[in-house]
Structure formats: structure tokens, C-alpha cells
Amino acid sequence: MTEFTQNAYAKINLSLDVLSKRADGYHNVSMVMHQVSLADTVTLRPLEQEGIQLTSDSAQIPHDEKNIAFQAAQLMLNRFGIHHGIHIHIHKEIPVAGGMAGGSTDAAAVICLLNQAFQLDLSKETLMSLALELGADVPYCIFARPALAEGIGENLTEICGLPPCKIVIVNPNIEISTKEIYEEIDQVHYVEKPNNHRLIELLKEQNLKEACVYMKNVMQPISIKKCPKIAEILQSLQSLGAIRAMMTGSGATCFGIFSCKSKLENVSALFPDCFVKITSPYWGGAD
């Protein structure tokens, strides 16, 4: 049968603010989200026999119902009465459990590929509504544009993205529990909170240097206490000349924003035992 393939792009948080804890246990947030060119590749093939098969070149992710991409397939097959089986293959490039929505973006790709493969003709809004049943980051990965994310992350407003630049991704291969960070975050008094309104204004003006001043992540100090390596990485990125160096999500992935003219050929040598990738902003649209 025909194969369907889609790139599943990683995201970074240009800002992350936690506003309040909700009665349902989630937190209200206000985040500026942007995808980057780093991507997994998700391939889907319908099968004659029923059932879901998931394979990957990565041993770090589960290959069964514990994988959110597998759960996305279950949701779509059950919701729309699809009686074919499917085979999903995930080629991993995005660090696992690193705050870059690696699992969520794979799940979003599965939803979109099933919509295509079985000609469901579902709107993007419907796909995003389905995605929310899986997790707060999954709708954004279908939205696939620079955005202000509010609510638990599902209320998305498109904004102007980053101007052309280089983004160096550094992951120390240390996993941090997002759940643990949220458990501590209500006890923290924030000295510096993001001003997302001003950040969005400066992005609209394509004023990268000034916009970087307003990029803040309130989870960063908490994650640094759990993983001091984050602070070392941020310092190294700044010493390389990053306009801004910060952590994405709950960590431990960090990123540095550099001008397009920056010389970064030997950057990997500065971060032994880390995943390092030079990427660029991804603004959405067709691959």
C-alpha cells in the first residue's frame, strides 16, 4: 500500500510563563512558541490486517501504546471507524524528553497522515481538537506556526516569527520530569516574568536583538537546580556570542540564538557528551 510521510518539527519556547493552577490540575500558561528546522520523520502505511505497528530507529522511545504517536493512531482509528491496520515508523532526530515536544510532534504527524491516508477531509481546527485529547502541546504541532499559546497551551494565536537567524540546540542527554517542575512551580516567587506582549511587538518589527531581551522561561531556575549542567550550557552559548541563550520547556534542552553571520562550525567540540545541532527557525508551510 501507499506510504505517507511527514516531517515532525521540534519546538522551542521563546518565552514561558506559568500563570495559575487550575481546578483540573493543569496550569494556565502564556508561552511564545516557535518551531525549528530540526525534525523527526514519520512514515505511515495502511495495512490490510487490523492493528497498529510502531517501529523506530530509536531505542529511547516506546514502540507500543506508551508512545503518544501510537495513542494518536488509536484515537483516530477508533473515532472514525477505520478498520485497516497501520504501520508507523518514526525516524528520531529530536532529543527525547527534552522540552522540544518530540513526542507531541510525532503524534501530530500521525493525526495529519491518517487524515490524508484515509481521505477524512478533516479541517485543521478539527484535527487540533482531536490532538488536545492527547496532550497540551499536540495542537500546537498541528498549528505549526509561530504562536502565542494560552490556556493550558491549546489557545493559539499566530504571531510574527523570528527573523532569519541560527539556533544552536544543546541537549545534555539528561531527562527532567515536567511533572516534577510543575509540582514545585507553585511555590516559587518569580523575580523575572516574561512580557509576552512586548516580545510579540518586537518580533513583528523583526527586531531580533531587542526581542531577545524579553525572552524568559520561569521554569529555568527550577530546572537548573535539578540539573546544574543547564547553567553551564547557557554560559557556554553566551560565550560563543549568542544574542540570547535559554532553556526550552522544562528542559533540559537549551538553545542559543545567533546572527546568520555567526561562525559556528566547531560548536559541537564545546559540548562533549551532548546532543548538538545547528538549526534555523521554521515558519510553517509546506515541506
Salt bridges, closest charged atoms under 4 A:
GLU3 OE2 - ARG45 NH1 3.73
ASP17 OD1 - LYS193 NZ 2.62
ASP24 OD2 - ARG22 NH2 2.88
ASP40 OD2 - LYS92 NZ 2.61
GLU50 OE2 - HIS83 ND1 3.97
ASP57 OD2 - HIS91 ND1 2.43
GLU93 OE2 - HIS91 NE2 2.90
ASP106 OD2 - LYS92 NZ 3.30
GLU133 OE1 - ARG79 NH2 2.80
GLU158 OE2 - ARG145 NE 3.98
GLU180 OE1 - LYS226 NZ 3.58
GLU183 OE2 - LYS179 NZ 2.56
GLU184 OE2 - LYS226 NZ 2.79
ASP186 OD1 - HIS27 NE2 3.08
GLU201 OE2 - HIS197 NE2 3.05
GLU201 OE1 - ARG198 NH1 2.99
GLU232 OE1 - LYS229 NZ 3.77
